[in-house]
Amino acid sequence: MQRVYLDNAATTPMHREVIEIMTECMQNIYGNPSSTHVLGREAKAQMELSRKKIAELLNVTPSEIVFTSCGTESNNFIIRSSVDYLGVTRIITSNLEHKCVQETVSEMENSRNIEVIRVKLTENGSVDYQDLEQILQSSDKKTLVTLMHANNEIGNLLDVEKVQQLCEEYNALFHTDTVQTLGHYPMDLSKMKIDFASCSAHKLHGPKGVGFAFIRKSLPFKPQITGGGQERGMRSGTENVYGVVGMAKAFEMAIQDLDKHRSHIEKLKSYTIQKLKEEIPGIEFNGLSADFEKSLYTVLNVRLPFKDALIGFELELKGIAVSQGSACSSGAAKVSTVIQSVLDAATIERTTPIRISFSCYNTNEDIDHLVNVLKQINEKHLVAH
Ligand code: PLP
């Protein structure tokens, strides 16, 4: 059976070169980076070379990169430590953030008495920048703005320039969850007024279980995980040396091939939109995901013109992996909160959302297979009604 993987916003297959460099590292570098003997120093050197490589690609200093276990940990670390150590008493966020931000912010609200304000959204699921400015203006409490760079479900891109300018004007700290965008867009963090960003290697053809947090160096930040004082005291625990080496390689490849891969994926996304419109009358797209200027090019959130809670299962039977938003243990899917915020109840009732997310490994043949299968499912629904 033809296998088609179109769930790259969930995770990506690892590049062969990343697997090779990690395998070599596993075979040869087994010292603990904290050990003072030569084997430890070798492991430490691998860590620091990786940090330097990543820092250079973002045009920041190596000390601004803190290795973590994933995007979730990076976002937790940034939000929690901003409250614990930077005197933040107010957080501005949105209802479309990834759960690891929303849950952490809610915990700060409930257990730490932090004022949390959720910015208004436009009907397409973008931040209402006027509302953001009014909220920023309304108080001089020490504020952290945490808004994601690109939404992982509908792909809407944040106007980072605008938000950083507002944060600067109103003296707020700015965290943007860049898990879906680092390595997909060129970013010179030395020129941007972002205080914190986050990365997860498995979203860019690197290994799972490793990521990093970017913490602007002027900030007196402190750790959430204490112990042996690794990562210059910012995150204790013996480091994931192989993971870090793999992440640095994946990140380097992502930046080197960025233009080539972006152009390939944009053509593929455009081809997908065209084929879907041709073969499935009435098909629409959620959020801004079909707008090439305003959305993440790797994501297309499709609204199928029929209700089918088992669509993921049916696609899987034909070898296709896409995402339905939120999974449910029964195999059927519930409509995600992100989709609920961009669609009215009647539309949700008569349509089915699926998220198609691309990588450099996808081809037009993958799309042809997907569209053919969706066309058959659509025809089955037309006959049934
Ligand atoms: N933030 C966003 C926008 C994501 O899409 C994800 C993962 O889907 C995360 C954070 C969490 O990253 P991780 O899977 O590395 O914990």
Residues whose N, C-alpha, C, O or C-beta is under 5 A from the ligand:
A	BS01	PLP	A9 A10 C70 G71 T72 H98 A150 N152 D177 V179 Q180 S200
